[in-house]
Amino acid sequence: MPPEEGTPCTDLLADKIAEVELNASISGTSGEALCGDFAPARISAINLRDGGRVELRPAAIARCSMALAFAQWVRDELVRSVEPLGSGLRRIEIAASYSCRPRNNISGARLSEHGLANAIDIGAIVLDDGRRIAIEDPKAPQYLFAEMRISTCKRFTTVLGPGSDAAHANHLHLDLAQRRGGYRMCQWSHAEWLIP
């Protein structure tokens, strides 16, 4: 059954924003919590406005709203953030996407947004010239991470990265969790950002 018009799934497919396949529903259980999504998207690349392409390796599996927000962020913000480095964006290394598991893989913890197909983790980005910039790299261009922090915290409801806790010391977690009162969480700060 094709997705209804005017939904995140149709928006994701409409303008060929990304290379996407809609999957059959996924489900499972983590403790007593039910995992999954009705029609998740498998997103393998993002098509840029200039005709370029950014590969996701491995492909990410997420509900359409999360996949759409991620693709729009890459197209509208991340690509501009890497421009001062003098090379385009070639690839995003995905550290995690859909996984039926508790938060931080701690037995008995609440269901992770990954279990709801509502989160994508980034381990590193790779530029056209071959440079690999890991999220955990303290020698990476700090202005790049500062720009990424600003743009992700505006677009996603949860941003967790190095400096937030031990579970997110080596990657950037992005999700669209819905919380009471519209509460948002933005916790990503390398120690180097605090040095004047």
Secondary structure by P-SEA (a helix, b strand, c coil): cccccccaaaaaacccccccccccbbbbbcccbbbbccccccccbbbccccbbbbbcccccccaaaaaaaaaaaacccccccccccccccbbbbccccccccccccccccccccccccbbbbcccccccbbbbbcccccccaaaaaaaaaaaaaccccccccccccccccbbbbbbcccccbbbbbbbbccccccc
